[in-house]
Amino acid sequence: MGIKVECYDAEGAAVYEIIARQVLQDLQLVRSVEDLRVWVDPREPVFIIAVKTQRASEPVYLEDMAEPETDKATGAVHLRIKDETYLPELLEKLWETQGRGRVRQPSRFEVVVEDPVSDISGMIIHDPSMNLRKKVYDAIFRIIPEGFRVIRDLSEDGIIAMVCTDETIRDEWIMKAREIIKDMRS
């Protein structure tokens, strides 16, 4: 993992590098972040941060953890649980999409969805890439200087990037952020 902080003040750059490393360690993101760049100029005031993440593992689908079977008489979907690892997430997704009252769990290895309101086949139960994005956004908001609440998110394809200030965001800052993103891609 590489961290690069650009700032006219070398001491300030060193402090931001320490802060970034500590935040990534605290959130257990060290192995997931491939590259982190910060461009800061307190005289402006602007803070640009871009984070390139490693590719996350594949999502877990309903069929990966359960065997669905539809009761032709009642229309209820019976799920035989093969892997309990993501059962709490499965229940959460079912409550969210089907309504809590339609979901029963008669046993540890069985979940029943009574009169489903939508098709649950192919449902993503656990998405590591979304979890990683949430953690990276959390890290970024811990690294951004306090008071820099005017934010433009310029994230794209595996790179989460933001321009932050306490003023109006200038076009040249957006251009600088796009340069950083382009450089991170090569």
MODELLER restraints for C-alpha pairs under 7 A, 6 or more apart:
rsr = mdl.restraints
at = mdl.atoms
rsr.add(forms.Gaussian(group=physical.xy_distance, feature=features.Distance(at['CA:1:A'], at['CA:30:A']), mean=6.96, stdev=0.5))
rsr.add(forms.Gaussian(group=physical.xy_distance, feature=features.Distance(at['CA:1:A'], at['CA:33:A']), mean=6.13, stdev=0.5))
rsr.add(forms.Gaussian(group=physical.xy_distance, feature=features.Distance(at['CA:1:A'], at['CA:34:A']), mean=4.75, stdev=0.5))
rsr.add(forms.Gaussian(group=physical.xy_distance, feature=features.Distance(at['CA:1:A'], at['CA:35:A']), mean=5.58, stdev=0.5))
rsr.add(forms.Gaussian(group=physical.xy_distance, feature=features.Distance(at['CA:2:A'], at['CA:34:A']), mean=6.55, stdev=0.5))
rsr.add(forms.Gaussian(group=physical.xy_distance, feature=features.Distance(at['CA:2:A'], at['CA:35:A']), mean=4.87, stdev=0.5))
rsr.add(forms.Gaussian(group=physical.xy_distance, feature=features.Distance(at['CA:2:A'], at['CA:36:A']), mean=6.19, stdev=0.5))
rsr.add(forms.Gaussian(group=physical.xy_distance, feature=features.Distance(at['CA:3:A'], at['CA:17:A']), mean=6.80, stdev=0.5))
rsr.add(forms.Gaussian(group=physical.xy_distance, feature=features.Distance(at['CA:3:A'], at['CA:35:A']), mean=6.07, stdev=0.5))
rsr.add(forms.Gaussian(group=physical.xy_distance, feature=features.Distance(at['CA:3:A'], at['CA:36:A']), mean=4.78, stdev=0.5))
rsr.add(forms.Gaussian(group=physical.xy_distance, feature=features.Distance(at['CA:3:A'], at['CA:37:A']), mean=5.87, stdev=0.5))
rsr.add(forms.Gaussian(group=physical.xy_distance, feature=features.Distance(at['CA:4:A'], at['CA:36:A']), mean=6.36, stdev=0.5))
rsr.add(forms.Gaussian(group=physical.xy_distance, feature=features.Distance(at['CA:4:A'], at['CA:37:A']), mean=4.90, stdev=0.5))
rsr.add(forms.Gaussian(group=physical.xy_distance, feature=features.Distance(at['CA:4:A'], at['CA:38:A']), mean=6.30, stdev=0.5))
rsr.add(forms.Gaussian(group=physical.xy_distance, feature=features.Distance(at['CA:5:A'], at['CA:13:A']), mean=5.53, stdev=0.5))
rsr.add(forms.Gaussian(group=physical.xy_distance, feature=features.Distance(at['CA:5:A'], at['CA:17:A']), mean=6.32, stdev=0.5))
rsr.add(forms.Gaussian(group=physical.xy_distance, feature=features.Distance(at['CA:5:A'], at['CA:37:A']), mean=5.86, stdev=0.5))
rsr.add(forms.Gaussian(group=physical.xy_distance, feature=features.Distance(at['CA:5:A'], at['CA:38:A']), mean=4.64, stdev=0.5))
rsr.add(forms.Gaussian(group=physical.xy_distance, feature=features.Distance(at['CA:5:A'], at['CA:39:A']), mean=5.91, stdev=0.5))
rsr.add(forms.Gaussian(group=physical.xy_distance, feature=features.Distance(at['CA:6:A'], at['CA:13:A']), mean=6.36, stdev=0.5))
rsr.add(forms.Gaussian(group=physical.xy_distance, feature=features.Distance(at['CA:6:A'], at['CA:38:A']), mean=6.12, stdev=0.5))
rsr.add(forms.Gaussian(group=physical.xy_distance, feature=features.Distance(at['CA:6:A'], at['CA:39:A']), mean=4.75, stdev=0.5))
rsr.add(forms.Gaussian(group=physical.xy_distance, feature=features.Distance(at['CA:6:A'], at['CA:40:A']), mean=6.31, stdev=0.5))
rsr.add(forms.Gaussian(group=physical.xy_distance, feature=features.Distance(at['CA:7:A'], at['CA:13:A']), mean=5.51, stdev=0.5))
rsr.add(forms.Gaussian(group=physical.xy_distance, feature=features.Distance(at['CA:7:A'], at['CA:39:A']), mean=6.19, stdev=0.5))
rsr.add(forms.Gaussian(group=physical.xy_distance, feature=features.Distance(at['CA:7:A'], at['CA:40:A']), mean=5.27, stdev=0.5))
rsr.add(forms.Gaussian(group=physical.xy_distance, feature=features.Distance(at['CA:7:A'], at['CA:41:A']), mean=5.99, stdev=0.5))
rsr.add(forms.Gaussian(group=physical.xy_distance, feature=features.Distance(at['CA:8:A'], at['CA:41:A']), mean=6.96, stdev=0.5))
rsr.add(forms.Gaussian(group=physical.xy_distance, feature=features.Distance(at['CA:19:A'], at['CA:143:A']), mean=6.66, stdev=0.5))
rsr.add(forms.Gaussian(group=physical.xy_distance, feature=features.Distance(at['CA:20:A'], at['CA:143:A']), mean=6.15, stdev=0.5))
rsr.add(forms.Gaussian(group=physical.xy_distance, feature=features.Distance(at['CA:23:A'], at['CA:139:A']), mean=6.07, stdev=0.5))
rsr.add(forms.Gaussian(group=physical.xy_distance, feature=features.Distance(at['CA:24:A'], at['CA:30:A']), mean=5.46, stdev=0.5))
rsr.add(forms.Gaussian(group=physical.xy_distance, feature=features.Distance(at['CA:24:A'], at['CA:139:A']), mean=6.60, stdev=0.5))
rsr.add(forms.Gaussian(group=physical.xy_distance, feature=features.Distance(at['CA:32:A'], at['CA:53:A']), mean=5.65, stdev=0.5))
rsr.add(forms.Gaussian(group=physical.xy_distance, feature=features.Distance(at['CA:32:A'], at['CA:54:A']), mean=5.17, stdev=0.5))
rsr.add(forms.Gaussian(group=physical.xy_distance, feature=features.Distance(at['CA:33:A'], at['CA:51:A']), mean=6.93, stdev=0.5))
rsr.add(forms.Gaussian(group=physical.xy_distance, feature=features.Distance(at['CA:33:A'], at['CA:52:A']), mean=6.02, stdev=0.5))
rsr.add(forms.Gaussian(group=physical.xy_distance, feature=features.Distance(at['CA:33:A'], at['CA:53:A']), mean=4.37, stdev=0.5))
rsr.add(forms.Gaussian(group=physical.xy_distance, feature=features.Distance(at['CA:33:A'], at['CA:54:A']), mean=5.82, stdev=0.5))
rsr.add(forms.Gaussian(group=physical.xy_distance, feature=features.Distance(at['CA:34:A'], at['CA:52:A']), mean=5.53, stdev=0.5))
rsr.add(forms.Gaussian(group=physical.xy_distance, feature=features.Distance(at['CA:34:A'], at['CA:53:A']), mean=5.17, stdev=0.5))
rsr.add(forms.Gaussian(group=physical.xy_distance, feature=features.Distance(at['CA:34:A'], at['CA:54:A']), mean=5.66, stdev=0.5))
rsr.add(forms.Gaussian(group=physical.xy_distance, feature=features.Distance(at['CA:35:A'], at['CA:51:A']), mean=5.83, stdev=0.5))
rsr.add(forms.Gaussian(group=physical.xy_distance, feature=features.Distance(at['CA:35:A'], at['CA:52:A']), mean=5.05, stdev=0.5))
rsr.add(forms.Gaussian(group=physical.xy_distance, feature=features.Distance(at['CA:35:A'], at['CA:53:A']), mean=6.98, stdev=0.5))
rsr.add(forms.Gaussian(group=physical.xy_distance, feature=features.Distance(at['CA:36:A'], at['CA:50:A']), mean=5.75, stdev=0.5))
rsr.add(forms.Gaussian(group=physical.xy_distance, feature=features.Distance(at['CA:36:A'], at['CA:51:A']), mean=4.49, stdev=0.5))
rsr.add(forms.Gaussian(group=physical.xy_distance, feature=features.Distance(at['CA:36:A'], at['CA:52:A']), mean=6.34, stdev=0.5))
rsr.add(forms.Gaussian(group=physical.xy_distance, feature=features.Distance(at['CA:37:A'], at['CA:49:A']), mean=5.66, stdev=0.5))
rsr.add(forms.Gaussian(group=physical.xy_distance, feature=features.Distance(at['CA:37:A'], at['CA:50:A']), mean=5.18, stdev=0.5))
rsr.add(forms.Gaussian(group=physical.xy_distance, feature=features.Distance(at['CA:37:A'], at['CA:51:A']), mean=6.49, stdev=0.5))
rsr.add(forms.Gaussian(group=physical.xy_distance, feature=features.Distance(at['CA:38:A'], at['CA:48:A']), mean=5.53, stdev=0.5))
rsr.add(forms.Gaussian(group=physical.xy_distance, feature=features.Distance(at['CA:38:A'], at['CA:49:A']), mean=4.49, stdev=0.5))
rsr.add(forms.Gaussian(group=physical.xy_distance, feature=features.Distance(at['CA:38:A'], at['CA:50:A']), mean=6.55, stdev=0.5))
rsr.add(forms.Gaussian(group=physical.xy_distance, feature=features.Distance(at['CA:39:A'], at['CA:47:A']), mean=5.95, stdev=0.5))
rsr.add(forms.Gaussian(group=physical.xy_distance, feature=features.Distance(at['CA:39:A'], at['CA:48:A']), mean=5.02, stdev=0.5))
rsr.add(forms.Gaussian(group=physical.xy_distance, feature=features.Distance(at['CA:39:A'], at['CA:49:A']), mean=6.53, stdev=0.5))
rsr.add(forms.Gaussian(group=physical.xy_distance, feature=features.Distance(at['CA:40:A'], at['CA:46:A']), mean=5.76, stdev=0.5))
rsr.add(forms.Gaussian(group=physical.xy_distance, feature=features.Distance(at['CA:40:A'], at['CA:47:A']), mean=4.50, stdev=0.5))
rsr.add(forms.Gaussian(group=physical.xy_distance, feature=features.Distance(at['CA:40:A'], at['CA:48:A']), mean=6.19, stdev=0.5))
rsr.add(forms.Gaussian(group=physical.xy_distance, feature=features.Distance(at['CA:41:A'], at['CA:47:A']), mean=6.64, stdev=0.5))
rsr.add(forms.Gaussian(group=physical.xy_distance, feature=features.Distance(at['CA:45:A'], at['CA:165:A']), mean=5.98, stdev=0.5))
rsr.add(forms.Gaussian(group=physical.xy_distance, feature=features.Distance(at['CA:46:A'], at['CA:164:A']), mean=5.86, stdev=0.5))
rsr.add(forms.Gaussian(group=physical.xy_distance, feature=features.Distance(at['CA:46:A'], at['CA:165:A']), mean=4.86, stdev=0.5))
rsr.add(forms.Gaussian(group=physical.xy_distance, feature=features.Distance(at['CA:47:A'], at['CA:163:A']), mean=6.01, stdev=0.5))
rsr.add(forms.Gaussian(group=physical.xy_distance, feature=features.Distance(at['CA:47:A'], at['CA:164:A']), mean=5.04, stdev=0.5))
rsr.add(forms.Gaussian(group=physical.xy_distance, feature=features.Distance(at['CA:47:A'], at['CA:165:A']), mean=6.27, stdev=0.5))
rsr.add(forms.Gaussian(group=physical.xy_distance, feature=features.Distance(at['CA:48:A'], at['CA:162:A']), mean=5.73, stdev=0.5))
rsr.add(forms.Gaussian(group=physical.xy_distance, feature=features.Distance(at['CA:48:A'], at['CA:163:A']), mean=4.54, stdev=0.5))
rsr.add(forms.Gaussian(group=physical.xy_distance, feature=features.Distance(at['CA:48:A'], at['CA:164:A']), mean=6.08, stdev=0.5))
rsr.add(forms.Gaussian(group=physical.xy_distance, feature=features.Distance(at['CA:48:A'], at['CA:177:A']), mean=6.38, stdev=0.5))
rsr.add(forms.Gaussian(group=physical.xy_distance, feature=features.Distance(at['CA:49:A'], at['CA:161:A']), mean=5.58, stdev=0.5))
rsr.add(forms.Gaussian(group=physical.xy_distance, feature=features.Distance(at['CA:49:A'], at['CA:162:A']), mean=5.47, stdev=0.5))
rsr.add(forms.Gaussian(group=physical.xy_distance, feature=features.Distance(at['CA:49:A'], at['CA:163:A']), mean=6.72, stdev=0.5))
rsr.add(forms.Gaussian(group=physical.xy_distance, feature=features.Distance(at['CA:50:A'], at['CA:159:A']), mean=6.56, stdev=0.5))
rsr.add(forms.Gaussian(group=physical.xy_distance, feature=features.Distance(at['CA:50:A'], at['CA:160:A']), mean=5.55, stdev=0.5))
rsr.add(forms.Gaussian(group=physical.xy_distance, feature=features.Distance(at['CA:50:A'], at['CA:161:A']), mean=4.03, stdev=0.5))
rsr.add(forms.Gaussian(group=physical.xy_distance, feature=features.Distance(at['CA:50:A'], at['CA:162:A']), mean=6.46, stdev=0.5))
rsr.add(forms.Gaussian(group=physical.xy_distance, feature=features.Distance(at['CA:50:A'], at['CA:181:A']), mean=6.95, stdev=0.5))
rsr.add(forms.Gaussian(group=physical.xy_distance, feature=features.Distance(at['CA:51:A'], at['CA:159:A']), mean=5.45, stdev=0.5))
rsr.add(forms.Gaussian(group=physical.xy_distance, feature=features.Distance(at['CA:51:A'], at['CA:160:A']), mean=5.18, stdev=0.5))
rsr.add(forms.Gaussian(group=physical.xy_distance, feature=features.Distance(at['CA:51:A'], at['CA:161:A']), mean=6.29, stdev=0.5))
rsr.add(forms.Gaussian(group=physical.xy_distance, feature=features.Distance(at['CA:52:A'], at['CA:158:A']), mean=5.89, stdev=0.5))
rsr.add(forms.Gaussian(group=physical.xy_distance, feature=features.Distance(at['CA:52:A'], at['CA:159:A']), mean=4.42, stdev=0.5))
rsr.add(forms.Gaussian(group=physical.xy_distance, feature=features.Distance(at['CA:52:A'], at['CA:160:A']), mean=6.53, stdev=0.5))
rsr.add(forms.Gaussian(group=physical.xy_distance, feature=features.Distance(at['CA:53:A'], at['CA:158:A']), mean=6.02, stdev=0.5))
rsr.add(forms.Gaussian(group=physical.xy_distance, feature=features.Distance(at['CA:53:A'], at['CA:159:A']), mean=6.62, stdev=0.5))
rsr.add(forms.Gaussian(group=physical.xy_distance, feature=features.Distance(at['CA:56:A'], at['CA:128:A']), mean=5.88, stdev=0.5))
rsr.add(forms.Gaussian(group=physical.xy_distance, feature=features.Distance(at['CA:56:A'], at['CA:129:A']), mean=5.16, stdev=0.5))
rsr.add(forms.Gaussian(group=physical.xy_distance, feature=features.Distance(at['CA:57:A'], at['CA:128:A']), mean=6.11, stdev=0.5))
rsr.add(forms.Gaussian(group=physical.xy_distance, feature=features.Distance(at['CA:58:A'], at['CA:128:A']), mean=6.97, stdev=0.5))
rsr.add(forms.Gaussian(group=physical.xy_distance, feature=features.Distance(at['CA:59:A'], at['CA:124:A']), mean=6.58, stdev=0.5))
rsr.add(forms.Gaussian(group=physical.xy_distance, feature=features.Distance(at['CA:59:A'], at['CA:126:A']), mean=5.66, stdev=0.5))
rsr.add(forms.Gaussian(group=physical.xy_distance, feature=features.Distance(at['CA:59:A'], at['CA:127:A']), mean=4.46, stdev=0.5))
rsr.add(forms.Gaussian(group=physical.xy_distance, feature=features.Distance(at['CA:59:A'], at['CA:128:A']), mean=6.19, stdev=0.5))
rsr.add(forms.Gaussian(group=physical.xy_distance, feature=features.Distance(at['CA:60:A'], at['CA:124:A']), mean=5.93, stdev=0.5))
rsr.add(forms.Gaussian(group=physical.xy_distance, feature=features.Distance(at['CA:60:A'], at['CA:125:A']), mean=5.62, stdev=0.5))
rsr.add(forms.Gaussian(group=physical.xy_distance, feature=features.Distance(at['CA:60:A'], at['CA:126:A']), mean=5.05, stdev=0.5))
rsr.add(forms.Gaussian(group=physical.xy_distance, feature=features.Distance(at['CA:60:A'], at['CA:127:A']), mean=6.47, stdev=0.5))
rsr.add(forms.Gaussian(group=physical.xy_distance, feature=features.Distance(at['CA:61:A'], at['CA:122:A']), mean=5.88, stdev=0.5))
rsr.add(forms.Gaussian(group=physical.xy_distance, feature=features.Distance(at['CA:61:A'], at['CA:123:A']), mean=5.59, stdev=0.5))
rsr.add(forms.Gaussian(group=physical.xy_distance, feature=features.Distance(at['CA:61:A'], at['CA:124:A']), mean=4.43, stdev=0.5))
rsr.add(forms.Gaussian(group=physical.xy_distance, feature=features.Distance(at['CA:61:A'], at['CA:125:A']), mean=5.40, stdev=0.5))
rsr.add(forms.Gaussian(group=physical.xy_distance, feature=features.Distance(at['CA:62:A'], at['CA:121:A']), mean=6.73, stdev=0.5))
rsr.add(forms.Gaussian(group=physical.xy_distance, feature=features.Distance(at['CA:62:A'], at['CA:122:A']), mean=5.94, stdev=0.5))
rsr.add(forms.Gaussian(group=physical.xy_distance, feature=features.Distance(at['CA:62:A'], at['CA:123:A']), mean=5.40, stdev=0.5))
rsr.add(forms.Gaussian(group=physical.xy_distance, feature=features.Distance(at['CA:62:A'], at['CA:124:A']), mean=6.22, stdev=0.5))
rsr.add(forms.Gaussian(group=physical.xy_distance, feature=features.Distance(at['CA:62:A'], at['CA:125:A']), mean=5.99, stdev=0.5))
rsr.add(forms.Gaussian(group=physical.xy_distance, feature=features.Distance(at['CA:63:A'], at['CA:122:A']), mean=6.77, stdev=0.5))
rsr.add(forms.Gaussian(group=physical.xy_distance, feature=features.Distance(at['CA:65:A'], at['CA:81:A']), mean=6.06, stdev=0.5))
rsr.add(forms.Gaussian(group=physical.xy_distance, feature=features.Distance(at['CA:65:A'], at['CA:82:A']), mean=5.21, stdev=0.5))
rsr.add(forms.Gaussian(group=physical.xy_distance, feature=features.Distance(at['CA:65:A'], at['CA:83:A']), mean=4.86, stdev=0.5))
rsr.add(forms.Gaussian(group=physical.xy_distance, feature=features.Distance(at['CA:66:A'], at['CA:79:A']), mean=5.75, stdev=0.5))
rsr.add(forms.Gaussian(group=physical.xy_distance, feature=features.Distance(at['CA:66:A'], at['CA:80:A']), mean=5.28, stdev=0.5))
rsr.add(forms.Gaussian(group=physical.xy_distance, feature=features.Distance(at['CA:66:A'], at['CA:81:A']), mean=4.32, stdev=0.5))
rsr.add(forms.Gaussian(group=physical.xy_distance, feature=features.Distance(at['CA:66:A'], at['CA:82:A']), mean=5.13, stdev=0.5))
rsr.add(forms.Gaussian(group=physical.xy_distance, feature=features.Distance(at['CA:66:A'], at['CA:83:A']), mean=6.91, stdev=0.5))
rsr.add(forms.Gaussian(group=physical.xy_distance, feature=features.Distance(at['CA:67:A'], at['CA:79:A']), mean=5.41, stdev=0.5))
rsr.add(forms.Gaussian(group=physical.xy_distance, feature=features.Distance(at['CA:67:A'], at['CA:80:A']), mean=5.01, stdev=0.5))
rsr.add(forms.Gaussian(group=physical.xy_distance, feature=features.Distance(at['CA:67:A'], at['CA:81:A']), mean=6.55, stdev=0.5))
rsr.add(forms.Gaussian(group=physical.xy_distance, feature=features.Distance(at['CA:68:A'], at['CA:77:A']), mean=6.43, stdev=0.5))
rsr.add(forms.Gaussian(group=physical.xy_distance, feature=features.Distance(at['CA:68:A'], at['CA:78:A']), mean=5.66, stdev=0.5))
rsr.add(forms.Gaussian(group=physical.xy_distance, feature=features.Distance(at['CA:68:A'], at['CA:79:A']), mean=4.45, stdev=0.5))
rsr.add(forms.Gaussian(group=physical.xy_distance, feature=features.Distance(at['CA:68:A'], at['CA:80:A']), mean=6.48, stdev=0.5))
rsr.add(forms.Gaussian(group=physical.xy_distance, feature=features.Distance(at['CA:69:A'], at['CA:77:A']), mean=5.61, stdev=0.5))
rsr.add(forms.Gaussian(group=physical.xy_distance, feature=features.Distance(at['CA:69:A'], at['CA:78:A']), mean=5.16, stdev=0.5))
rsr.add(forms.Gaussian(group=physical.xy_distance, feature=features.Distance(at['CA:69:A'], at['CA:79:A']), mean=6.37, stdev=0.5))
rsr.add(forms.Gaussian(group=physical.xy_distance, feature=features.Distance(at['CA:70:A'], at['CA:76:A']), mean=5.75, stdev=0.5))
rsr.add(forms.Gaussian(group=physical.xy_distance, feature=features.Distance(at['CA:70:A'], at['CA:77:A']), mean=4.38, stdev=0.5))
rsr.add(forms.Gaussian(group=physical.xy_distance, feature=features.Distance(at['CA:70:A'], at['CA:78:A']), mean=6.10, stdev=0.5))
rsr.add(forms.Gaussian(group=physical.xy_distance, feature=features.Distance(at['CA:71:A'], at['CA:77:A']), mean=6.22, stdev=0.5))
rsr.add(forms.Gaussian(group=physical.xy_distance, feature=features.Distance(at['CA:75:A'], at['CA:115:A']), mean=5.76, stdev=0.5))
rsr.add(forms.Gaussian(group=physical.xy_distance, feature=features.Distance(at['CA:76:A'], at['CA:112:A']), mean=6.74, stdev=0.5))
rsr.add(forms.Gaussian(group=physical.xy_distance, feature=features.Distance(at['CA:76:A'], at['CA:113:A']), mean=5.55, stdev=0.5))
rsr.add(forms.Gaussian(group=physical.xy_distance, feature=features.Distance(at['CA:76:A'], at['CA:114:A']), mean=4.46, stdev=0.5))
rsr.add(forms.Gaussian(group=physical.xy_distance, feature=features.Distance(at['CA:76:A'], at['CA:115:A']), mean=5.26, stdev=0.5))
rsr.add(forms.Gaussian(group=physical.xy_distance, feature=features.Distance(at['CA:76:A'], at['CA:116:A']), mean=6.76, stdev=0.5))
rsr.add(forms.Gaussian(group=physical.xy_distance, feature=features.Distance(at['CA:77:A'], at['CA:112:A']), mean=5.70, stdev=0.5))
rsr.add(forms.Gaussian(group=physical.xy_distance, feature=features.Distance(at['CA:77:A'], at['CA:113:A']), mean=5.10, stdev=0.5))
rsr.add(forms.Gaussian(group=physical.xy_distance, feature=features.Distance(at['CA:77:A'], at['CA:114:A']), mean=6.61, stdev=0.5))
rsr.add(forms.Gaussian(group=physical.xy_distance, feature=features.Distance(at['CA:78:A'], at['CA:111:A']), mean=6.00, stdev=0.5))
rsr.add(forms.Gaussian(group=physical.xy_distance, feature=features.Distance(at['CA:78:A'], at['CA:112:A']), mean=4.58, stdev=0.5))
rsr.add(forms.Gaussian(group=physical.xy_distance, feature=features.Distance(at['CA:78:A'], at['CA:113:A']), mean=6.52, stdev=0.5))
rsr.add(forms.Gaussian(group=physical.xy_distance, feature=features.Distance(at['CA:79:A'], at['CA:110:A']), mean=5.60, stdev=0.5))
rsr.add(forms.Gaussian(group=physical.xy_distance, feature=features.Distance(at['CA:79:A'], at['CA:111:A']), mean=5.09, stdev=0.5))
rsr.add(forms.Gaussian(group=physical.xy_distance, feature=features.Distance(at['CA:79:A'], at['CA:112:A']), mean=6.11, stdev=0.5))
rsr.add(forms.Gaussian(group=physical.xy_distance, feature=features.Distance(at['CA:80:A'], at['CA:109:A']), mean=5.80, stdev=0.5))
rsr.add(forms.Gaussian(group=physical.xy_distance, feature=features.Distance(at['CA:80:A'], at['CA:110:A']), mean=4.89, stdev=0.5))
rsr.add(forms.Gaussian(group=physical.xy_distance, feature=features.Distance(at['CA:80:A'], at['CA:111:A']), mean=6.82, stdev=0.5))
rsr.add(forms.Gaussian(group=physical.xy_distance, feature=features.Distance(at['CA:81:A'], at['CA:109:A']), mean=4.71, stdev=0.5))
rsr.add(forms.Gaussian(group=physical.xy_distance, feature=features.Distance(at['CA:81:A'], at['CA:110:A']), mean=5.80, stdev=0.5))
rsr.add(forms.Gaussian(group=physical.xy_distance, feature=features.Distance(at['CA:89:A'], at['CA:125:A']), mean=6.10, stdev=0.5))
rsr.add(forms.Gaussian(group=physical.xy_distance, feature=features.Distance(at['CA:89:A'], at['CA:126:A']), mean=6.87, stdev=0.5))
rsr.add(forms.Gaussian(group=physical.xy_distance, feature=features.Distance(at['CA:90:A'], at['CA:125:A']), mean=5.55, stdev=0.5))
rsr.add(forms.Gaussian(group=physical.xy_distance, feature=features.Distance(at['CA:93:A'], at['CA:125:A']), mean=6.88, stdev=0.5))
rsr.add(forms.Gaussian(group=physical.xy_distance, feature=features.Distance(at['CA:94:A'], at['CA:103:A']), mean=6.96, stdev=0.5))
rsr.add(forms.Gaussian(group=physical.xy_distance, feature=features.Distance(at['CA:95:A'], at['CA:103:A']), mean=6.68, stdev=0.5))
rsr.add(forms.Gaussian(group=physical.xy_distance, feature=features.Distance(at['CA:98:A'], at['CA:116:A']), mean=6.06, stdev=0.5))
rsr.add(forms.Gaussian(group=physical.xy_distance, feature=features.Distance(at['CA:98:A'], at['CA:117:A']), mean=5.76, stdev=0.5))
rsr.add(forms.Gaussian(group=physical.xy_distance, feature=features.Distance(at['CA:102:A'], at['CA:113:A']), mean=5.52, stdev=0.5))
rsr.add(forms.Gaussian(group=physical.xy_distance, feature=features.Distance(at['CA:102:A'], at['CA:114:A']), mean=4.95, stdev=0.5))
rsr.add(forms.Gaussian(group=physical.xy_distance, feature=features.Distance(at['CA:102:A'], at['CA:115:A']), mean=6.88, stdev=0.5))
rsr.add(forms.Gaussian(group=physical.xy_distance, feature=features.Distance(at['CA:103:A'], at['CA:112:A']), mean=5.77, stdev=0.5))
rsr.add(forms.Gaussian(group=physical.xy_distance, feature=features.Distance(at['CA:103:A'], at['CA:113:A']), mean=4.65, stdev=0.5))
rsr.add(forms.Gaussian(group=physical.xy_distance, feature=features.Distance(at['CA:103:A'], at['CA:114:A']), mean=6.38, stdev=0.5))
rsr.add(forms.Gaussian(group=physical.xy_distance, feature=features.Distance(at['CA:104:A'], at['CA:111:A']), mean=5.74, stdev=0.5))
rsr.add(forms.Gaussian(group=physical.xy_distance, feature=features.Distance(at['CA:104:A'], at['CA:112:A']), mean=5.14, stdev=0.5))
rsr.add(forms.Gaussian(group=physical.xy_distance, feature=features.Distance(at['CA:104:A'], at['CA:113:A']), mean=6.49, stdev=0.5))
rsr.add(forms.Gaussian(group=physical.xy_distance, feature=features.Distance(at['CA:105:A'], at['CA:111:A']), mean=4.42, stdev=0.5))
rsr.add(forms.Gaussian(group=physical.xy_distance, feature=features.Distance(at['CA:105:A'], at['CA:112:A']), mean=6.20, stdev=0.5))
rsr.add(forms.Gaussian(group=physical.xy_distance, feature=features.Distance(at['CA:147:A'], at['CA:166:A']), mean=6.28, stdev=0.5))
rsr.add(forms.Gaussian(group=physical.xy_distance, feature=features.Distance(at['CA:148:A'], at['CA:164:A']), mean=5.67, stdev=0.5))
rsr.add(forms.Gaussian(group=physical.xy_distance, feature=features.Distance(at['CA:148:A'], at['CA:165:A']), mean=4.56, stdev=0.5))
rsr.add(forms.Gaussian(group=physical.xy_distance, feature=features.Distance(at['CA:148:A'], at['CA:166:A']), mean=4.58, stdev=0.5))
rsr.add(forms.Gaussian(group=physical.xy_distance, feature=features.Distance(at['CA:149:A'], at['CA:164:A']), mean=6.65, stdev=0.5))
rsr.add(forms.Gaussian(group=physical.xy_distance, feature=features.Distance(at['CA:149:A'], at['CA:165:A']), mean=6.38, stdev=0.5))
rsr.add(forms.Gaussian(group=physical.xy_distance, feature=features.Distance(at['CA:149:A'], at['CA:166:A']), mean=5.91, stdev=0.5))
rsr.add(forms.Gaussian(group=physical.xy_distance, feature=features.Distance(at['CA:150:A'], at['CA:164:A']), mean=5.65, stdev=0.5))
rsr.add(forms.Gaussian(group=physical.xy_distance, feature=features.Distance(at['CA:150:A'], at['CA:165:A']), mean=5.28, stdev=0.5))
rsr.add(forms.Gaussian(group=physical.xy_distance, feature=features.Distance(at['CA:150:A'], at['CA:166:A']), mean=5.58, stdev=0.5))
rsr.add(forms.Gaussian(group=physical.xy_distance, feature=features.Distance(at['CA:150:A'], at['CA:167:A']), mean=6.72, stdev=0.5))
rsr.add(forms.Gaussian(group=physical.xy_distance, feature=features.Distance(at['CA:151:A'], at['CA:162:A']), mean=6.55, stdev=0.5))
rsr.add(forms.Gaussian(group=physical.xy_distance, feature=features.Distance(at['CA:151:A'], at['CA:163:A']), mean=5.64, stdev=0.5))
rsr.add(forms.Gaussian(group=physical.xy_distance, feature=features.Distance(at['CA:151:A'], at['CA:164:A']), mean=4.53, stdev=0.5))
rsr.add(forms.Gaussian(group=physical.xy_distance, feature=features.Distance(at['CA:151:A'], at['CA:165:A']), mean=6.64, stdev=0.5))
rsr.add(forms.Gaussian(group=physical.xy_distance, feature=features.Distance(at['CA:152:A'], at['CA:162:A']), mean=5.55, stdev=0.5))
rsr.add(forms.Gaussian(group=physical.xy_distance, feature=features.Distance(at['CA:152:A'], at['CA:163:A']), mean=5.22, stdev=0.5))
rsr.add(forms.Gaussian(group=physical.xy_distance, feature=features.Distance(at['CA:152:A'], at['CA:164:A']), mean=6.62, stdev=0.5))
rsr.add(forms.Gaussian(group=physical.xy_distance, feature=features.Distance(at['CA:153:A'], at['CA:161:A']), mean=6.01, stdev=0.5))
rsr.add(forms.Gaussian(group=physical.xy_distance, feature=features.Distance(at['CA:153:A'], at['CA:162:A']), mean=4.56, stdev=0.5))
rsr.add(forms.Gaussian(group=physical.xy_distance, feature=features.Distance(at['CA:153:A'], at['CA:163:A']), mean=6.67, stdev=0.5))
rsr.add(forms.Gaussian(group=physical.xy_distance, feature=features.Distance(at['CA:154:A'], at['CA:161:A']), mean=5.15, stdev=0.5))
rsr.add(forms.Gaussian(group=physical.xy_distance, feature=features.Distance(at['CA:154:A'], at['CA:162:A']), mean=5.64, stdev=0.5))
rsr.add(forms.Gaussian(group=physical.xy_distance, feature=features.Distance(at['CA:155:A'], at['CA:161:A']), mean=4.77, stdev=0.5))
rsr.add(forms.Gaussian(group=physical.xy_distance, feature=features.Distance(at['CA:163:A'], at['CA:173:A']), mean=6.99, stdev=0.5))
rsr.add(forms.Gaussian(group=physical.xy_distance, feature=features.Distance(at['CA:163:A'], at['CA:174:A']), mean=6.78, stdev=0.5))
rsr.add(forms.Gaussian(group=physical.xy_distance, feature=features.Distance(at['CA:163:A'], at['CA:177:A']), mean=6.88, stdev=0.5))
